[in-house]
């Protein structure tokens, strides 16, 4: 009977999913596959800041292979709107790779994108199979974030010479000591920690038991503190965006049964109070005021000047290849960018996620990403009125995405696996509801 059902699903399901369900194991095998997938993803998300590049690549490849095996044993699901947007972007990336002036370098980026999609697909399948894995995966993420925060904050007691590599002597904020933890880069550490802040906050609300709440609360405080001491301006802006969206969505949910006047006044009052606190911090706390001053200094700050020069070169790259770009991945960028760079302003990326997407896959790629973003936001907002556990998970994911988007406007830390895989986890959370994919 099971074999007949699988055959019928494979023959009658969506065209792109008919390869699924070709093997018909019993429920015990499917349960083992679920447990193996959960364990593998738990190891991946927990060890993000600690894995070597080789180790990370092996675990990511294993996730893709396990997803393929699991799908062969499962009946196909309906292809949802978010998956269709992802497939469209991947198709554009394939065309951009084929038309790239450096196709071999671009193919490396395409393979990397495919490997990330394998992790995302396994996350979706696991969460659709058993929602209880969400809390376990969040616990793994927070464990890695807690360890990274402790290691980073310990650097505050290290010698200033040890941290001097990230103090720009030509910047307005010269002499600022920036921690970087196990990731070796303050901006990367901030990019890794800031999406964990809303997940930790929601875990504090959602989890039961004193021990679980203490773990989530400790991670929340230490991750937020470590993000502050990275002195990453993009990280700070991202943290503000994440916390702001988190509070706003929580207020919208908690006040949804209140009278209309209070539903409008309370969120606005909280946002105004938060904005006032930020203004006071930016004007009265000297380290924060110095970093904000450097942000507003334009070309007067060496870091700003560097980014502006890179952006100008990247815009010229887009103007030359607006429709198909140069192909995905940093290898393709590093091959083409030297032809456009200004002297002494070499760069590894475009230092802006939207601009990087334009450079790599052209206008169609950016439009596909905007469509994916719009559909994801709609999907998340629709879940605000669902039962509490699902709604809280969606709120955490939307806040994390908002923080990464804010930091990604002036940096490309998002493309590092330590950050990007958290983004895929947030997206998988939004689609892990019955009937969506």
Beta strands, then each sheet from edge to edge (+ up, - down):
end
